Amino acid sequence: MWSNTSFSPFLLTGFPGLEAVHHWISIPFFVVYFSVILANGTLLFLIKDDHGLREPMYYFLAMLAATDLLVTLTTMPTVLGVLWLGQREIQLEVCFSQAYFIHSLSIVESGVLLAMAYDRFIAICNPLRYRSILTNSRVVKIGVGALLRGCILVAPPIVPLHWFPYCRSHVLSHAFCLHQDVIKLACADITFNRIYPVVLVSFTFFLDSLIILFSYILILKTVMSIASGEERTKALNTCISHICCVLVFYVTVIGLSLIHRFGKHAPHVVHITMSYIYFLFPPFMNPIIYSVKTKQIRNGILCKFSLPRFRA
């Protein structure tokens, strides 16, 4: 019986009870997806094309934009497929691959934010050695390390999904595949798949956030030792964009975790909405934050569109 049911496709879920208005709900989703792709694509093109942005800070920003773009492109086909076309079926292999990319890219993004914190730490606490420490080759190695960390650490709980039998309901609770959704449908010993993600989150998101917090404590200590108030403000302003992106990312992570942990009696639509916020809000906000708060990015965008530059 298990062999027969294991090959049945999973069924994705949009907004239960609101199927009649899915086509209307799809409009804001399409607008957000389009905006994310346009904004992050523009950021990547600008950093590649503008020689004034050939610095470690902007290379890390390009990594962040690329990660956000990949997360968006990973979830977009199934979400719009469910909302627009009512296409709920997804083959198991495709589902497992999507879950792998979603979870690995989340860890990659956390790693990139950590690398950006390291960049700001070196720039402010050791400015004279900034370029000698963060050489192009070292930036590449840090980026590859963040990528490999996400790809390798997520593989252990995803690989067993391929041979688990699925004899329960094949209905998933989102319009995309998540590891925690899939294992609920497995008729097998899933002890490892329950424990490993908890350990993984503790040693990635939690540890990364602590290191970022510690780095900013050291940065603040260094900034406060600067005699000139104007120089202190200038130094802190270079960190504002990164701090905002860190808050956007980790606040959504914490919010989603709290909903899953303590919101068991909350309406299902709340869980679904929080999941969409987690996957769409950071990619939507990150390019906006850097475009507004970083003069070089802002002026570069205005220059590409032949608009007057801001001098302040």
C-alpha positions as CSV (number, residue, x, y, z in Angstrom):
1,M,0.0,0.0,0.0
2,W,2.8,2.4,0.9
3,S,4.5,1.8,-2.5
4,N,1.3,2.8,-4.4
5,T,0.6,5.9,-2.4
6,S,4.2,7.2,-2.4
7,F,4.0,8.1,-6.0
8,S,0.8,10.1,-5.8
9,P,1.3,13.8,-6.4
10,F,1.0,16.2,-3.5
11,L,-1.8,18.9,-3.5
12,L,-0.8,22.5,-2.9
13,T,-3.2,24.8,-1.0
14,G,-3.9,28.5,-1.6
15,F,-6.2,30.3,0.8
16,P,-8.7,27.7,2.1
17,G,-12.3,29.0,1.9
18,L,-11.3,31.8,-0.5
19,E,-10.9,29.7,-3.7
20,A,-13.6,31.8,-5.4
21,V,-11.5,34.9,-5.1
22,H,-8.1,33.3,-5.8
23,H,-7.8,35.2,-9.1
24,W,-8.2,38.5,-7.3
25,I,-5.8,37.5,-4.6
26,S,-3.3,36.7,-7.3
27,I,-3.1,40.3,-8.5
28,P,-1.2,41.7,-5.4
29,F,0.9,38.6,-5.4
30,F,1.8,39.2,-9.1
31,V,2.6,42.9,-8.4
32,V,4.9,41.9,-5.4
33,Y,6.7,39.2,-7.4
34,F,7.2,41.5,-10.4
35,S,8.4,44.3,-8.1
36,V,10.9,41.9,-6.4
37,I,12.3,40.7,-9.7
38,L,12.5,44.2,-11.1
39,A,14.1,45.8,-8.0
40,N,16.6,43.0,-7.3
41,G,17.4,42.6,-11.0
42,T,18.0,46.4,-11.3
43,L,20.3,46.3,-8.2
44,L,22.4,43.4,-9.7
45,F,22.7,45.2,-13.1
46,L,23.7,48.4,-11.4
47,I,26.4,46.8,-9.3
48,K,27.7,45.0,-12.3
49,D,27.6,48.0,-14.6
50,D,28.8,50.8,-12.3
51,H,32.5,50.8,-11.7
52,G,32.0,53.1,-8.6
53,L,30.3,50.2,-6.9
54,R,33.2,47.7,-7.2
55,E,33.7,47.4,-3.5
56,P,33.2,44.5,-1.0
57,M,30.1,46.2,0.5
58,Y,28.3,46.2,-2.8
59,Y,29.5,42.7,-3.8
60,F,27.8,41.4,-0.6
61,L,24.8,43.4,-1.5
62,A,24.8,41.7,-4.9
63,M,24.8,38.3,-3.2
64,L,21.9,39.4,-1.1
65,A,19.9,40.5,-4.1
66,A,20.8,37.3,-6.0
67,T,19.6,35.2,-3.1
68,D,16.3,37.2,-2.8
69,L,15.8,36.8,-6.5
70,L,16.3,33.0,-6.4
71,V,14.0,32.6,-3.4
72,T,11.3,34.5,-5.3
73,L,11.8,32.5,-8.5
74,T,11.6,29.3,-6.5
75,T,8.2,30.0,-5.0
76,M,6.6,32.1,-7.7
77,P,5.6,29.3,-10.2
78,T,3.6,27.2,-7.8
79,V,2.0,30.2,-5.9
80,L,0.8,31.8,-9.1
81,G,-0.1,28.4,-10.6
82,V,-2.4,27.7,-7.6
83,L,-4.0,31.2,-7.5
84,W,-4.3,31.9,-11.2
85,L,-4.8,28.4,-12.8
86,G,-5.9,26.3,-9.8
87,Q,-3.0,24.0,-10.6
88,R,-2.6,22.2,-7.2
89,E,-0.8,19.0,-8.2
90,I,2.9,18.9,-7.7
91,Q,5.1,15.8,-8.3
92,L,7.0,14.5,-5.3
93,E,10.5,15.1,-6.9
94,V,9.6,18.6,-7.9
95,C,8.2,19.3,-4.4
96,F,11.3,18.0,-2.6
97,S,13.5,20.0,-4.9
98,Q,11.5,23.2,-4.2
99,A,11.7,22.5,-0.4
100,Y,15.5,22.0,-0.7
101,F,16.0,25.3,-2.5
102,I,13.6,27.3,-0.2
103,H,15.3,26.1,3.0
104,S,18.9,26.3,1.7
105,L,18.4,29.8,0.3
106,S,17.1,30.9,3.7
107,I,20.3,29.8,5.3
108,V,22.3,31.3,2.5
109,E,20.6,34.7,3.1
110,S,21.4,34.5,6.8
111,G,25.0,33.8,5.9
112,V,25.1,36.7,3.5
113,L,23.7,39.1,6.2
114,L,26.4,37.8,8.6
115,A,29.1,38.5,5.9
116,M,27.7,42.0,5.5
117,A,28.0,42.5,9.2
118,Y,31.7,41.4,9.0
119,D,32.2,43.9,6.2
120,R,30.8,46.8,8.3
121,F,32.9,45.6,11.3
122,I,36.1,45.7,9.3
123,A,35.2,49.0,7.6
124,I,34.6,50.8,10.9
125,C,36.9,49.0,13.4
126,N,39.9,48.5,11.1
127,P,39.4,50.9,8.2
128,L,43.1,51.2,7.2
129,R,43.3,47.4,6.5
130,Y,39.8,47.2,4.9
131,R,40.9,46.6,1.4
132,S,43.8,44.3,2.3
133,I,41.5,42.1,4.4
134,L,38.5,42.1,2.1
135,T,40.2,41.4,-1.1
136,N,38.1,40.3,-4.1
137,S,39.3,36.7,-3.7
138,R,38.3,36.7,0.0
139,V,34.9,38.1,-0.8
140,V,34.4,35.3,-3.3
141,K,35.4,32.7,-0.8
142,I,33.0,34.1,1.8
143,G,30.2,34.1,-0.7
144,V,31.0,30.5,-1.8
145,G,31.2,29.5,1.9
146,A,27.7,31.0,2.6
147,L,26.3,29.1,-0.4
148,L,27.9,25.8,0.4
149,R,26.8,26.1,4.1
150,G,23.2,26.4,3.0
151,C,23.4,23.7,0.3
152,I,25.1,21.1,2.5
153,L,23.3,21.7,5.8
154,V,19.8,21.4,4.3
155,A,20.5,18.2,2.4
156,P,20.3,15.7,5.4
157,P,16.6,16.2,6.2
158,I,15.6,16.6,2.5
159,V,17.3,13.5,1.1
160,P,15.2,11.0,3.2
161,L,12.0,12.5,1.9
162,H,12.7,10.7,-1.4
163,W,12.2,7.3,0.1
164,F,9.6,8.0,2.8
165,P,6.2,6.4,2.2
166,Y,3.3,8.8,2.1
167,C,0.1,7.0,3.0
168,R,-1.8,9.9,4.7
169,S,-3.5,12.8,3.0
170,H,-1.4,14.3,0.3
171,V,-2.7,17.8,0.9
172,L,0.0,20.4,1.8
173,S,-0.9,23.5,3.7
174,H,0.8,26.1,1.5
175,A,1.2,26.9,-2.2
176,F,4.8,25.8,-2.1
177,C,6.6,22.9,-0.5
178,L,8.2,23.1,3.0
179,H,10.0,20.3,4.8
180,Q,7.8,20.7,7.9
181,D,4.7,20.2,5.8
182,V,5.9,17.2,3.9
183,I,7.1,15.2,6.9
184,K,3.6,15.5,8.4
185,L,2.4,13.3,5.6
186,A,5.1,10.6,5.9
187,C,4.2,7.2,7.3
188,A,7.7,6.5,8.7
189,D,10.0,7.2,11.6
190,I,10.6,10.9,11.2
191,T,12.5,11.5,14.5
192,F,15.6,12.7,12.7
193,N,13.6,15.0,10.5
194,R,12.0,16.6,13.6
195,I,15.2,17.0,15.6
196,Y,17.7,18.0,12.9
197,P,15.8,21.2,11.8
198,V,15.7,22.5,15.4
199,V,19.4,22.0,15.8
200,L,20.0,23.5,12.3
201,V,18.0,26.6,13.1
202,S,19.9,27.0,16.4
203,F,23.3,26.7,14.8
204,T,22.5,29.0,11.8
205,F,19.8,31.6,12.3
206,F,20.3,31.9,16.1
207,L,24.1,31.8,16.0
208,D,24.3,34.2,13.0
209,S,22.0,36.7,14.7
210,L,24.1,36.5,17.9
211,I,27.3,37.1,16.0
212,I,25.7,40.0,14.1
213,L,24.6,41.5,17.4
214,F,28.0,41.1,18.9
215,S,29.7,42.7,15.9
216,Y,27.4,45.7,16.2
217,I,28.2,46.0,19.9
218,L,31.9,46.3,18.9
219,I,31.1,48.7,16.1
220,L,29.1,50.9,18.5
221,K,32.0,50.8,20.9
222,T,34.4,51.9,18.2
223,V,32.1,54.6,16.9
224,M,31.6,56.1,20.4
225,S,35.3,56.5,20.8
226,I,35.4,58.8,17.7
227,A,35.8,62.4,18.9
228,S,34.0,64.1,16.1
229,G,30.2,63.9,16.3
230,E,30.0,64.3,12.5
231,E,32.3,61.4,11.9
232,R,30.3,59.2,14.4
233,T,27.1,60.0,12.5
234,K,28.8,59.2,9.1
235,A,30.1,55.9,10.4
236,L,26.7,54.8,11.8
237,N,25.0,55.9,8.6
238,T,27.0,53.3,6.6
239,C,25.4,50.6,8.9
240,I,21.7,51.7,8.8
241,S,20.8,49.9,5.6
242,H,22.3,46.6,6.8
243,I,20.7,46.9,10.2
244,C,17.3,47.5,8.6
245,C,17.7,44.4,6.3
246,V,18.8,42.3,9.4
247,L,15.7,43.4,11.3
248,V,13.4,42.7,8.3
249,F,14.8,39.2,7.9
250,Y,15.1,38.1,11.5
251,V,11.8,39.7,12.7
252,T,9.9,37.7,10.0
253,V,11.9,34.5,11.0
254,I,10.9,35.1,14.7
255,G,7.3,35.9,13.8
256,L,6.9,32.8,11.7
257,S,8.6,30.6,14.4
258,L,6.3,32.0,17.1
259,I,3.2,31.4,15.0
260,H,4.2,27.8,14.3
261,R,5.1,27.2,18.0
262,F,2.4,29.1,19.9
263,G,-0.3,29.8,17.3
264,K,-1.7,26.3,16.9
265,H,-5.2,27.5,17.6
266,A,-4.9,30.6,15.3
267,P,-6.8,30.5,12.0
268,H,-5.0,28.6,9.3
269,V,-5.0,31.8,7.1
270,V,-2.8,33.4,9.7
271,H,-0.1,30.7,9.3
272,I,-0.3,31.0,5.5
273,T,-0.1,34.8,5.6
274,M,2.9,34.7,7.9
275,S,4.6,32.3,5.5
276,Y,4.1,34.6,2.6
277,I,5.4,37.5,4.6
278,Y,8.5,35.6,5.5
279,F,9.3,34.7,1.8
280,L,8.2,37.9,0.2
281,F,8.7,40.8,2.6
282,P,12.6,40.7,2.9
283,P,13.1,40.3,-0.9
284,F,10.7,43.2,-1.5
285,M,12.1,45.5,1.2
286,N,15.9,44.9,0.9
287,P,16.4,46.7,-2.5
288,I,14.1,49.5,-1.3
289,I,16.1,50.0,1.9
290,Y,19.4,50.2,0.1
291,S,18.0,52.4,-2.7
292,V,16.7,54.9,-0.2
293,K,19.5,54.8,2.4
294,T,22.6,54.4,0.3
295,K,23.5,57.5,-1.8
296,Q,25.7,55.6,-4.3
297,I,22.9,53.2,-5.1
298,R,20.3,55.9,-5.2
299,N,22.3,58.1,-7.5
300,G,23.2,55.1,-9.7
301,I,19.6,54.3,-10.2
302,L,18.7,58.0,-10.9
303,C,21.6,58.1,-13.4
304,K,20.4,55.1,-15.3
305,F,17.0,56.6,-15.6
306,S,18.5,60.0,-16.5
307,L,17.1,61.8,-13.5
308,P,18.8,64.5,-11.4
309,R,21.0,63.1,-8.7
310,F,20.6,63.8,-5.0
311,R,23.6,65.6,-3.6
312,A,22.7,65.1,0.1
